[in-house]
Amino acid sequence: MRKALRRLLVLTVLIGTLSTAGTATAVQPEAHGTTGATSTADEGNDILDRLLAIPGVSLVQEKPYTGYRFFVLNFTQPVDHRHPSKGTFQQRITVLHKDASRPTVFYTGGYNVSTTPSRREPTQIVDGNQVSMEYRYFTPSRPDPADWSKLDIWQAASDQHRIFEALKPVYGKKWISTGGSKGGMTATYYERFYPHDMDGVVAYVAPNDVVNDEDSAYDRFFASVGTKECRDRLNAVQREALVRRGPLEKKYADYAAENGYTFTTVGSLDKAYEAVVLDYVWGFWQYSLLKDCDTIPADAAHASDDDIWNTVDTISGFSFYTDQGLEPYTPYYYQAGTQLGAPTIHFPYIEKKYVRYGYQAPRTFVPRSIPMRFQPSAMRDVDGWVRRHAHHMLFVYGQNDPWGAERFRLGSKARDSYVFTAPGLNHGANVAGLAADEKTLATARILDWAGVASATVQADPSAARPLARFDAKLDRRDTERDMTLRP
């Protein structure tokens, strides 16, 4: 997993007092899908006053947006939810407030949170409020000093649980969790550990690496995705970039010197160069469409060095595996190397003499001062839970997205849950891109889970439409750039 992260860049519980070293206890609703507590505050009170009355919440800034109020907030979280007295940190969240009488969508991308008002697809569908969370250990939401052993999927799910518990008295209607890529994984993990919080889950393009050492699904994907002509073009450019390692690495060295880039974490410019090149084919299918094959050099062997450099840089990004490019994504690589897992793919069309390191493991991209140990049971546990207990869960994948090669699947005991694939789409797949019958069904189920499906939609799912009009500025449909060759 690797380059989506770089492009993403910028692409928080309990209602008890949590002081600098407070103690928290969780109170959960009785059953999944219940409305839960409603607000006891006067609806006439200013929404910001109500939010700031929540213990641990403080205002960073408010930004205007027509029809909404948008707040950037800090929320005091324990570093360790198992031992809340052992220190806290400030976690950044945002609130896009429409109306406390509307449902609320709880979003995380699994990385940094954007401080620009935006609306995720489920928020537009249900015409609701949106709470967005920055994932722990992504700056500035990082404890200081950072105890990296407290960065795991349960701690992050517990962050979400405390935020939900804190905001539920203000936003008393139903809640839907969502996220794309690593955010889709995050929404799934949250549901696994706190299945009574949310009324529904919409997880976009969420990888599911159950057995970290068995990645043949990715090799099969790359052998058949798109068309042979497109695959041949991409493979030839990737191979040619390794054949021309000498002159292109000289260009890379000049580029690094000019920009002050260093390679301490990855180990050398040579290792960074190969990592960028080996991301090339994956990066294309993650972020591009089949029609974009026309932008790839058709005859790599006779292309200029600049043409090879430019296409690799455009898709993979030569700055990413520098120390400066990797640093913002240390939390991701740490999690990939301790719980999430990471793909290992092969390159049968490139002679072995040209591949010195192969697809490098997450350990390569994390400073050696941070200890790591992989926990193989983490993903097996989540996968088994989803297969047996999924309830009100929707997974959306893109047909041409490499991350969909290893995906979540449903077992016979899953209830009112779905896995849909958007034809021809990449890592930006969404409900709007599904085939017509699946699109209306998915929209109808989201509306129903959020408690806002009309009688007409309940009787006829094909009548389902988003309740809010599309806003080109607010509803940016960017490809989920969360895992550069990472989710």
Disulfide bonds with the S-S distance in Angstrom:
Cys230-Cys293 1.50
